[in-house]
Amino acid sequence: MQTSAVNSVLDDAAVKQNTNPNIKQWLDDLENASYDADDLLDEIETHALQSRLKAESTKSSKASKLFKHSISISVRSYDRDMKKKLEEILQRLKFLEERIYVLGLIKGVGEKPSPRPPTTSLTEESEVYGRDADKEAIIKLLLTHDDHEGRNKVSVIPIVGMGGIGKTTLAQSVYNDHAVEKHFNFKSWVCVSEEFDICKVTKTVLCAVTKSHSHSYDDSNLDLLQTTLKEGLTGKKFLIVLDDVWNEDYIDWKKMCTPFNYGAQGCKIIVTTRNEKVADITGTIPTHYHLEHLKDEDCWKLFEKHAFDKIRDSGVCQVLEKIGRGIAKKCNGLPLAAKSLGGLLRSKEDINEWERVLKSKIWDFSYKETKILPALLLSYNYLPSHLKRCFAFCSMFPKDYEFQKHELVLLWMAENLLRQSKRDKRMEDIGDEYFNELVLTSFFQRSSKVSVSSWKSFFVMHDLVHDLARYVSGEYCFTLEDGNSNEKAMRVRHLGVATVVSLQRFGTISESTHLRTLLPLDGYPFCYLFNEVVNNVILKLRCLRVLSLFGCTNLRQLSESIGELKHLRFLNLSETSIKRLPNSVCKLYNLQILNLSRCRELIELPEDMHHLINLRHLDISYCFNLVEMPRQLSKLKSLQTLTYFVVGKDNKTKIGELRELSDLHGELHIRNLQNVPSAEDALEAKLMDKNNLEALRLHWNGNSNDSNHDEEVLKNLLPHTNLKMLYIHGYGGPSFPNWLGDVSFCNTVYIQLGKCKYCKCLPPLGQLPSLKTLYIDGLSGVVTVGAEFYGINGSNSARKAFASLEFLGFRDLAAWEEWCSVGVDDGEIFPKLQELEIVRCDRLRSVDWPVNLPCLTKLQIICPSSGSEVLVSSLPRTPAIRHLDLSKCEQLEVRGLPQTVETISVGGCRGVESLMKALRESQTCSLQSLCINDCSLPISLPTGCLPATLTQLRIHNCEKLEFPMHHDSLKTSLQRLSISKSCGGSLINMVFQLSS
């Protein structure tokens, strides 16, 4: 059968399937046959690869003859089996080809030109069109002090409208408005979606209040969550957005709102929903805010912004504008549709293509019957086939699932959804281009969530786009969630698991013999699975290409049978309790991604890992019990990611194994550098040739026996100048090499030096032009920080020092006494510094501050050692300061307070005394929180000088402080007052909750 016969009618079938169920069934059968054919071809290729590798590993002639004799017998049997399977597949495909004419499918209809070259940068929506009046009205409701009836402490404003009309965009615009930010003490955004989980919503708000990670709280204990949230919200004026609410249960809504009622008067909640009944249940304002469709002109402007981005020919623009206005009008005032179609036609100048979109029959497609917007379906149909497959794969994600680009690209690669057009282009880069295309066409949109560990963005699909993905993927992608049926799970090829799965449901999954993907989503759905289920059920699914057992904490041992998963490309065992991998893993010749991150009990890797010749990504980060690396890792020529490398001792794996791995990307952590026998061995790693590495961690473990040896080793670990992040920990040399701080490292944005206790001085980092974050931790040999730190000498004295630095932190510099800026002109040092922290540097007494730190917003000096006299100095001029934290700085003097300061925490007699004087002399119109501690002097609190903006006051361990409990000025704005071990001892521990 000629595959071109089928391919030529696919575009026609894709359009007609929406109205003809027979054609839809034909496409489903074709896809099913294609999957089976692909599996068969992959099995044949894998068998050929396995035979070749076995032949190459057979060295002796006698063994070679025995091998050839045995292999010839097995090959004849294998060939007969494969021939039978191929004939069956060809019969199925031939039958489908014959059906083309019966169904009346036409060749060449709807064929599209090649897609425009993908861009390499993402664009953000910078304006909201046609919503100025809506935004103004919502903001007015937010800034009103009381609700209209005066009975509710928390006012709830529902924004109601159909999917895709722009409710979330409007709420985001309001949420980030400057006046709104200034009005509320704190804000939180919660994406609720169809599953109304009270614990999830409560925990999300709680994490925002406490600025903590979600793992800090137990999902199942609602009472503890609500009690903790109540304490955090009490007395605060907050704004909470609950986006995409579907819950119609009044009791559940009221139960969830209980802690919110402890906030201050004027708290607001915005609810976005498609459902009028939800608005009735939640709203407290007299009428709901109904969001109407955009006017045609506004819809056109939004479409124009996306579609005409790079069209420069005015004549073409004039012709396309007329067609484009017609398309925009058919979007029926829905911003999502306008963005999607605008992205589809972005920068395209083919008039015929624009005409085809305008006149497409899909505009007549019934939204009522399928709940799929015609404009979105049209955008999908005009995607090239490779993007269609990648988009449909994402239907296995649950609604509102937030995903990262890199993770999804690796999944696409494992599923063979990326087609390599050029030999010199990495598959990962092709996947990036696919992803960016789907962002530009609004199938993916950026989420507000950011990864704390990697600072990478998350993405999400709009609900209506997700509905489209489910529609076009048919029965081959499925998400196992609470309440849905197992029946469909038996027929799928790609299965996402979004809920904790019972053993009974896994029994059903075992019948999905053609399953290609098994992927846990949202939390830890596999946390209750044991070895038996994994080894006796999951590993029986022999067609798997993607297998993730992430978070299966009870998994301690994998069966040798995993080596029979011949198709496997992606294996994720992260956060399991596995100690060793079976050596049969090394028979997975197609394996491309192996993720073992956070397997904290893992002690070794299989010795034959060098057989995994297709392995591209090996993630063993945070496997700190891993004592050595397998030999011959240098044979893994395809390796793109190696997150962790342990240098072996004596005859174990040497650092020279890294020499041939020249294409490493991302982060590399090299541990146990004390085992590098010589500086020449360090040079063998060839770090300077690895120009794609972004982050490098160099780690020595234990005390140095030879500091000069460590110095020579680090000197030869010179990385490429493309490096962005550098960590050096436990280094035992007396000084840092010349390359550290060299101006050629113009891409470096982050440096952390930790526990380098024999170094006497800091490296000259001041001339690194892009450095934004610098941590200095545990350098206990440093006594003075001076001009050498800034990199100032005769040749470059004209340059600014630390021109881009935004954060500077010093911690645990036990011998540090003086910080000198001599030789540096005022205004030429730290021009962009925003945060400065000095923690547990108990001997630091003299600081020659720059006269002016114009961008500094946070200054933190914490010296907890009793009796330490730190910083005999006064503070620098900081006109932008917002947060000032000075703890037990007995000799530090506060002179003048800028009007911008919002929080102050001061300890020690001189600090508190100078603060009282500064409060009397200054007019701080923004101060919200004041903390005074550890002062033994008899001091009066200048209540008459406290600003009206003050909401929190804490006094601790100030026995002689006079506090006027009944002073009128404290009653105006103060919401929380805490006094402990203060005021003559009469107030041992009292907390007052006040409210305006």
N, C-alpha and C positions, 0 to 999 in steps of 0.2 A: 504493500500500500504506500502511496506517495503521501507523506505527511502534509505536503503543501496543499493537497485537496481539502483537507480539514481546516488548515490554518487560513485558507483563503475565504472561508465562510464564517469564521469566528466572530468578526465584527458585526455581521448581519444577524447572527444568532444571539449575540449579546443584547442587541436592541429588541429583537422579537420575543425573547424569552419572557419579557415583562407582561406580555399579553397572550402568549401561547404556551400552555403548560407542557405540551408535547416537546416543544423545543427546549424548554427548561430541563425536562427529564433527559433529553438527548445530551445536553451539556453536562449534566450530572454524571451520566454513564461514561461520557468521554473523559471527564476528569478522573473518574474512578479507574478506568482503563489506563490512563496516563500514569497515575500513581503506581499501579502494579507493574507497568512496563519499566518505569524508572527504577523501582526496587530490583527488578530482575537484572537490568543492565548494570546496576551498581553492584549486585552480587557477583556478576561475571567479572567486572573490573577488579573487585576486591580479591577474588580468587586468583586472578592473574598476578596481581601485585604480591600476594602472599606466596605464590609459587616462586616468583622471581627472587624474593628476599630469602626464602629457604635455600634456593639454589646458590645464592651468593654466600650464604653462611656456611655451606658445606665445603670444607677445605681439602680433606684427604681424598685421594683418588678412589680408594676402596669404598669409603663412605659415600662418595659421589655416585659410584656405580649402583650401590644399593638404593640410594635415594631416587635415582632416575628410574630404576626398575619398578620401585613401589609407586612412584608418582605416575608412571605411564598407565598402570592398572587403574588407579583412582581417577585419572583424567578421562579414560574411556567411559567409566561409569558416570562421571560428572557430566560429560558431554551429552550422553543420552538423556539424562534428566533435564538439562538445560534446553535441549532441542525440543522436548515435549512441551515445556513451559512456554518457549518462544512461539511455537505453533498455536497454542491456546490464545496467547495475547494477540497474535496477528489475525486470528479468526474474529476476535471481538472488535478489533479496529476496522476490519473489512466490513463487518456488519454495520458499524456506525457510519462508514463512508457511504454505503448504499442508502442509508436513511437520509442523507443530505438532499437527494432529489425528491424523496417522498415528502419531506418537510418544506420544500420550496425555498431552501436557503440559496442566496445569490452570492457568487464570488465577487470579492473586491468592494462590496458596499460598505461604506463607512470607514474605509481604510484612511489612515491619517499619515501625514508626513512625519519624518523623524522628529523627535522632541528637540526643543532648543537645548543648547549646551547648558548643563546644570551650573548654577552659580556656586561660589564657595563661601558666601557670607549670608547670614540670616538677616531679614529685615523685621522691624517691630512696628506694630500699629501705633502711630504717634498721635492720632487725632480720633475723636469720636464725632461722627457726622450726624447732624439733625437732632441732637439730644441736649442742646444747651438749655432749653426751657425745662426739660425733664430733670436735668442735673440740678438746676437752680431750685426747682420745687422740692426735690428730695433733701438737698442741703438745708433748705429753710425748715423743713420738718425736723431735721437732726439737731439744728441749733436752737430750736424752741425748747424752753426749760421744762415745761410740763406737758403731759398729754392733754388732749382736748377735754377729757371728762374729769381730769384731776384725780382719778382714783388709782391709777397705776404708777408705781415707781419707775417701772421700765416700760417704755413706749415701743411698740412693735409696728414696723412699717412694712407691709407686704407690697412687693412689686410683682404684678401679675402680667403674664403674656405668653403667647405660644412659643414653642421651641424655635431657636434661631433668630428671635426678634431683637435680642441684644440686652436681655435683663442682666446677665452677668457682667457684660462690658460696662453698662451704666453703673452697676453697683461698685465695680472696681474703680471707675472714674471718681465716684463720690468718696469712696474709701480712702483714696490717695490725695484728696483735695487738701490743700494747705490749711484752710480754715477749719476743716473737720479734724485734722491731725492735732491742731492746737487746742481744740475745744475739749477733747477727751483725754483722760489720764492714760488709757490704754485701749488697744484695738485687737480684734481677733477675727480671722476669716476661717470659716468651716465649710467644706464642701460636703453636703449631707447626702444627696442623691436618693435613689429609690429605697435603699435600705435605711430605715430610720433607727439607728443604733444609739440609744441614749448614752451608753458608756463611751462610745467613740466620740460623740459630740462633746460630752463633758470633758473627756481627757484632752481633746484638741484645744479647747479653751483654756484648760488648766495649764497645759504646757506653754501656752502663750503668756499666761499670767506669771508663771514661775520661771519662764525662760529656761525650761529644762527639756530633756529629750523624752520621747514617748515611752522608752523602755523604763523610765523611772516610776511608772505607775502601773498598777494591776488593772487589766481590762475588765475583770469580772466583778470587782468589788465596787458597786455603784455608791454605796453609802460612804466609803472612804473617799472616793473621787469627789462626790458632791460636798462633803464636809470640808475637804481641803480647798476646793474651789470657793466655797462660801468664805473661808478665811482670807483667800487671796483677793476676792472681789469686794469685801466689806468696805464701805466708805468710798469706793472708787467710782468715778464716772466713766463708763466704758461704752464702746461701740462694738457690737458683734454682728457679723454678716453670716447668715445661714443660707448658703447658696443651693438652689435646686432641691427644695423641700417637697416631698410627696406624701408625707404622713397625714392621714385624715383622722387619727385617733386623738381626741381631745384630752383624755386622761394621760396618755404618754407625753403629750406636749406640755401639760401642766407639771408633770413630774420632772421633766427635763429643766423647766424654767425655775424650779425652786431656788437654787443658789443665786440666780440672777437677781432675785428680789432683795438681796442684801447690799446691792450697790447703792451709790448715792443717787439723789434725785437728779433726773435728767439723763439717765442711762437709756441707750437706744439699741434696738435690734432691727436689722433689715432682713427680711425673708424674701427670697426670690422663688417663684413657683409658677407652674403652668396651670395649677389647679385652683379654681375659685373657692372650692370648699376648704382647702388648706388656708387660703387667705382669711376666710371667715373665722376659722378656729384660732389662728395666730394673731390677727391684727387687733390693735387697740385704737387706731385712728378711725374717724367716722366713715371714711370711704377708702377703699384700696386704691393703690396707685396702678392704674392700668396702662401698660406700655403699648402704644399704637405702632402700626407699621410706619416705616420711614416714608417720607414724601418722595415722589419719583426723582426729584432733583437731588435730594440727599443720597438716595440709593445710587444714582448715577455718579455722584462725586466719589463715593466709596468704591464703586466698581472701577472708575477711572484711575483712582490712586493705585490700584493693584494692576490693572491691565495695561496702562500706558506708561509704565515705569521707564522704559528705555527706548520708546519709539520716538525718533528725532525728526523723521521726514514729515514736514507740515502737510504736504499733500495727502500722504497716507493717513495721517491723523484725522484730517477732515472727513475722509471717506469712512474711516473706522468709527468715528464719533457717532455718525448717524446710525450705524448698525449697533454700536455699543449701547446707545440710549434705548434702542428697542430691546436688547437683551436685559438691560437694567430694569426696564419696565416690567418684563416678565418675571423678574425676581420677586415681584409683589411686595416690595418694601421690607424684605427680610435681609438684614445685614450679612448673615452667614452665607446666604445664597449669592449675594453680590460679591463677597470676598472670595468665595470658592470659584466662581466663574471668572472673576477678574484675575485670579491667580492662574487659572487654566490657560487664559489667553495672554498672559503677561508677556509683553515684548514681542508678540507674534504679529507679523505684518501681512500674512496671507489673507487677503480679503475673502477668498472662498471658504476658508476655515471658519472665519467669523460668521459668514452667511449660513454655514451648515449648523452652527450652534443656534443661531436665531430661528431657523426653520425646522429644527429637529422635532420629530414626533413625540419625543419624550416629554415635551411640555404638556401633552395631553394625558400623561400618565396619572392615574388616580392616586392622590395622596391619602384619601379617606380609606381606601382598601388596604394599603400597605404601610402607611405612616412614613413613607420615604419621600422626601422632597424631590420633585422632578429636577430642580436645578442641581442638586447634589448628585443625583443619578446621572445626569448629563455630564457633569464634571468627571465622574468616575469613568463613564464610557469613553471619554476622550483622553484618558490616561493611556500611556503606552503599556503594553501587556506586562512588562516586567514590574512596573509600579503597581498595576492591578493586583498581581500576586502578592507583593509585599504588603499592600494595604489590607487585602482580605485576610492575610495571616493574623493581623492584629485583632480580628474579631474574637479571638479566644480570650482577650483581656476583658475583665468585667468593666462595667461603666465607671467612669471617673478614675480608672486605674492610671497612676502616674508612672511613666517609664523614662529611662534614659537612652540617649541616642546610641551610645557605644554598646550597651547590652542588647538592644534590639538589632543592631547591625550584625552582631555575632550570631544571633538566632537566625537571621535571614541567610547568613553565610552557611551555617550548618544545614539549613534546609535546601541549599543549592538554589536560592532565589536570586542570586546576584550573577549577572552574566559579564564575563570579562571581555571587554572589547579591545583592550590593548594589553600586551604582555608586560609592559613596564609599569602598570598601575596595580597597586595593592587592592585586593578584594575589599579590605576594610575601607579604603578611600572611595571605591565604587559605591559601597553601602552608604557612606556619608552623603554622597551626591544624591542617591535615591531618597534618603531621609530629608535632605534639604528641599528637594522637589516637593515632597508631600507637605512640608511646612509652608512653602511658598503658595501652594494651592489650597491651603487652609484645611487639609485633612488632619494635620497635626497642629496643635497650638501650644505655645509655651505655658507651663504651669507656674504658679508663684512659688512653688516649693523648690528649695535648693539643697543639694546633698551637703551635709555638714562635713563629711570626711573628704570629699573631693571638690567641693564647690562647683559641681557641674549641675546644669539645669535639668529639670524634669519637663516632660511633655505629656499632653493628655488629648483625647479625642472628645469633641463636643458630643453631647448625647445623640443628636440627630445623625452625626457622622458615624457614631458607633452603631446606630440602628442600620445605617447603610452598609457598614462592614459586615454585620450579621446577615443582612439580606443577600449580599453578593457572594458570601462564602458558603452559603447553603448548609449542607449537613456535614461538612468536612472539618469545621472548627466548632468547638463547644467549650463552654465554661461550666464547670461543676460547682454549683452554688447551693446554698440552703434552699430546699423546696423544689428544685427542678428535678426532672426525671432522669433515671439511669438509662432509659431505653435509647435515647439518642447517643449517649456516651459510647454505646457499643459499636456504632457505625462510624465514628469520627476518626480522622487522621491526626488532628492536633487538639490536645486536651489541656486546658488550663484549669487548675484547681484553686478555688478562691475561698474555701472553707475547710475546716478540720474534717477529714474523711474517716468514716467508720470502716471497720474491717469488712463489713457486709458490702459496702459500696465498692471497696477495692476488689471484692470477688467478682463484681460485674465488670469492672475495668479489665480484668484478666481475659475477658472474652473479646476484647478489642484487639484482635490479633494483628491488624494492619496499622496499629497506632504508631505514628512517627514522632510525636511530641508529647512529653509529659512534663508539665511545668507548674510548680506551685506558685501562687500569686497571693498578694495581700497577707502578710504575716507569716505564720508558721503552720500551714495546713497539714504537714507531714510529721508534726512533733510527737504524735503518739504511735507512729509506726515502729515496729521492731524488725530485727534481722530477718525473721521468718517471712514476713510479708514482702520485704524487699527482695529477698533471694528466691522465694518460691512463687511469687506472683509477678512482680514488676520485671524481674530479669528474664521472664518467660516471653516477654513481648519483643520478639526478635527483629522487628522492623524499625525499632526506635533509632532515630537520628539525634534527637534532643532528649536527654534525661537529666532532670534536676531533682536531687533529693535534698535541696537546701533546707537547713533547719531540722533535719531528721535526727534529733539529738540522741535517740535511743539506738541509732545504727552504729554498731561497733565493729562489724566484720562483713565484708563483701564476699560473696561466693565466687569461686573460680569461673563460674558459668558466665560471668560478665564478659569474658573474652569471646563469647559466641555472638555478641551484639555487633555483627560485622559492619552494619551501616552507621554505627554511632559516630557522630562528629562532635557532639557537645555533651560533656559530663560535668555536672556541678554537684560536688559533695561538700560544699562549704557549710560550716557550723554543724557538722556531724561529729560523732565521738570516735571516729575510725582511727585506729593506731597504725595500721599498715594497709597498703593496697595489695591485692593478689597480683602475682607476677603475670597472670593472664591478661591484665590490663594492657600489657605491652604487645598484645596481639591485635589491638584495636587500631589497625593501620590507617584507618580513615579519620581517626580522632584529631580534631583541630583545636578544641578548647577543653582544658582540664582545669577546673576551679576547685581548689582545696583550701581557700582562704578561711581563716579562723577555725581550722581543725586543730584545736589546741592540744589534743592528745596524740597527734601524728608524730611519729618518731623517725620514720624513714620512708623513702620512695623506692619503688622497684628498681633493681639493678640493671634491668634491660630496657630502661626508658628510652635509650638512644634508638630503639627500633621504631618509635613513633615518628616516622619521618615526615608526616603531614601536620604535626603539632605546631600550632601558631601561638597559642596563648596558654601559659602555665602560671596560674595565680596561686602562690603559696604564702601570701602575706599573712602575718600574725600567726604563723605556725612556729612558735618559739621553742617548742620541744624537738624540732627537727635538728638532729645533731650533725648530719652530713648530707652531701649531695651525691647522687649516683654518678659513676664515672661516664666519660664519653658524651657528656651533654653537648659538647661542641659539635656533635654530628647532627644536632637538630637545627639544620640550616634554615628552616622556615620560621623559626621562633621569632615572634614579634613582641611577646610579653614574657618577661621573667621577673616577677616581683621581688624574689628573695633568693639569695645565694649564700650558703654557709661555707666558709673556707675551712677545709679539713686540716687536721693536724698530722704531722709526720707524713705517712704514705697515703693519706686520704686525698680527696679531690682538691686539686690546686685551683687557685684563682685564675690560672692561665686557661681554664676551660671556657672562660668568657671571650677569649680572643676571637674565635670564629663567629661569634654571635653579633655580627655588625649591624643587624637590622632591628635591634631592640628598640621598642617605643615605651612611652609612659614612664613608670617608676621602677628603679632597681635599688634594692636594699642589700648591701653586702655586709654580712655579719662575721664576727670572729676574725677580724683583720689582724689580731695579734698572732695568728697562725701563719701569716705570710712569712716565709723563711728569709726572703731578701728583697731589696729594692728592685732587683732585676725581675723577680717574679711578679711584683706589682705592675711593672711596665708591660708584662705579658698580657695583662687584661685588656689592653688597648682601649681604655675608656675614652681617649681623645678621638677615636674613630667612630664612636657611637653618637652620630649627630642627631638622632631622633629621640634620644632620651630627654625627658622633661624634668624628672626629679631623681636625685641620687642621694641615698643614705649610706654613710660610711660609719661602721660601728665596731669599736674595739671593746672587748669584754674583759674586765679585770684590770689589775694594776700592771703597769708597764715595767718589764724587766730591763729594757734598754730604750731610753727615751730618744736617743739619736737614731736608733733603728726605726722607730715609729715615724720620726721626722722624715727620713729618707723614703719610707713606704708611701706616706701621704704625698710627698713631692712627686712621685711617679704615678699617682692615681689622678693625674690631671684629666678632668673631663672636657668634653667639647664645649665650645663657647655658646652653643644653643641652649645650654642648661637653664631651666627656669627656677628650680628649687634645689637647695643643697642643705643636707643635715650632716653634721659631724658630731659623733658622740663617743666619749670615752678615749679620745685621742691622747696619747701619752707623751707627745713631743714637747720640747721647751718653747717652740714658736711655730707659727703657721707658715706654709710655703708661700713664695712670692705670687703664685698664680691666684691665690685666694685674695680677691680684692682688685685684681687687674681689670682695667677699664674695658678690656676686650670682652669681658663677660657682660655684654650690654643687654642680654635677655633675662638675666637673673632678677627675680622679683621677691624671692623669699630665701632667707638664710637662718639656720638655727645651729648654734654652737652649744653643746651640752657636755658637762662633766669632763672638760679638758683641763684637768686640775694642775698640770705642770706648766701650762703656758703663762708666761710672765706679762705678756702684753697682747692687746687685741690686734687683729689684722687690719690693714688699711682699707676698710669697706666703704669709706665716704665717697669714693669716686665712681661707684657702680651706678650708672645713670638710671636704671630702671628699678632698683631695689625699693620695695614698698614695705616689707615686713622683716624685722630683725629681732631675734630672740638670743640673748646671751644668758646662759644658765650654768651655774656650778663651776665657773672658772675661778677656783679658789686661790690661784697664784697671782692674780692681777691685783696690783696695789694702786696704780695710777692709770687713768684713761686720759690721754692727751692728744696732741696734734697728729700723732701717727694714726690714730683711729680715723681721723677725717681724710687721710691720704693727702695731706697738704705738704708739698715740698716746693722747691724752686721752680720745677718745670710745669706744675699744674696749679699754682697758688691762685690763679685767676678763676678757677672753677668753683661752683657752689658745692659744698659738702652735703651729702645725703639729699640731693635735689628732689628725689621722688619719694623719700621715706615717709610712710603714714603711721606706722606703729613701731615703737622701740621699747623693748622689755629687758630689764636686768633682774635676775633672780639668783639668790644664794651666792653672791660674790663675797666670800667670807673675809677676804683680806683687803677689799677695795676701800681706799681712804679718800681719794681725791679725783674729781672729774674736772679737768681743765680744758678751757676752750681758747687758750692763748694762741695767737697767730691766725685766728679765724675772725674775719670782719663781721660785724653785726649785719644781719639780713642775708648772710651768705651760708647759713647753716640751718638745717631743718626747716626750709620754707614751707613744706607741706605736711609737717608732722601733726597728726591728729590725736594720737594716744601715746602717753609715756607712763610706764610703770616701773617702779623700783621696789622690789620685794625682798625682804630678809637680807639686806646688805648692811649689816649692823655696825660696821666700822666707818661707813661713809660719813664724813663730817664736812667736807668742803666741796661745794659745787659752784663752778664759775658758769652760771646759767647764761645762755644767750639773752640779750636785753629784751628781745621780742620773739615770741613764738606765735605768729599770727593765726595759724590754723588749729592750734591745740584745743581740743574739746574735752579731753579727759586726762587728768593727772592723778595717778595713784602712787602713794608712797606708804608702804606697810612695813614696819620694823617691829615685830612682836617681842623681841628679846627685852626682858625687863632691865631697866636701868641704862639702856643704850641711848647715847646722845647723838642722834643722827642728824646730819644736815644743819650745821650752824650757818644758816643762810636765810634769805627771804626769797619768796617765789618770783619767777620771771613775770614779765608782762604778758598776759594771755587774754587778749580781747574777745576771743571766741569761746572761752572755757564754759562748759556746761556741767561737768561732773568733777568734783574735787574730793579726793579721798586721802586723808593724811592721818595715819594711825600711830600713836605713841611717838611722835616726832618731837621730842622734848625741846629741842633747840630751834625748831623751824618756826619762822614768823610769817603770819599772813598779813599782808599790807594791801588794803583796797580790794574790793570785790567787783568785778565787772557785772553789768546788768544781765548778762546772758546766763549766769550760773543758775542751775536748776537743782542740783543735789550737792550737799556739803557734809562730809564726815571728818571730824577733827578730834585728835586725842593728844594728851600731854598738856602740861600746865602752860608752857609758853604759847603753844599753838592755840589752845582754847582762849587764853587771855587776849592774844592778838586778834582772834576771830571776833570776840565780843566788841573790841574796839573798832574793828572793820565794819561790823554790823551797824554800829552807831553812826559811823562816818559815811557809809555807802548807801546807795539806793538800789537794792537788788529787786527788780520788778518781776523776776522769773523764778525765784527760789520756791521749790515745792517740797523738798525734804531736807531736814537738818538733823544731824546726829552728833552729839557731844559725849566724849568718854574719857575716863582716866585722868581726871584733874583734881588735885588735892587742895587747890587754892580757894579762898572764899570769894566767889564771883557771883554777881547778880545777872540773871538773864535779862537782856534789854528788850523786854516784851514790846515796848512802844515802838521799837525799830524793826520788829519782825514784819516782813511784807505780807500783804493780804493774800498772796498766792500760796502761802505755806499750808500744806495739807498734812504733812507728817513730821512729828518731832519726837526724837528718841534721846534720852539722857541716861547714861550708864556709868556707874562708879565715879560719881562726882559728889562726894559726901557733903562738902561745904557750899555747894551751889544753892543760891536762893531762888526759889521758883514760886512766882505768884499764881497760885491755882485759880484765882477768880478774876484774873485780869481780862477786861473786855476784849482786848485785841486778839485773844486766843480763840474767841468764840465765833469769829467771822468766817474763817475758812478751814480751820484745823479739823481734820477728820480722824486722825489716829495719833494718840499720845502714849508713849511708853516710857516709864521711869523705873529704873532698877538700881538698887544699892546707891542711892543718891539722896540729896536734900536732907542731910543730917541723919540718915539712916531710917527716918520715919517712913519713907516709901521704899520698901524692900523690892517689891516687884509688882508694879501696877500697870495695866494696859487699859486705856480708855478709848472706846469707840465713839467718836463724835460724828455728827452729821449736820450739814447745813439745813 
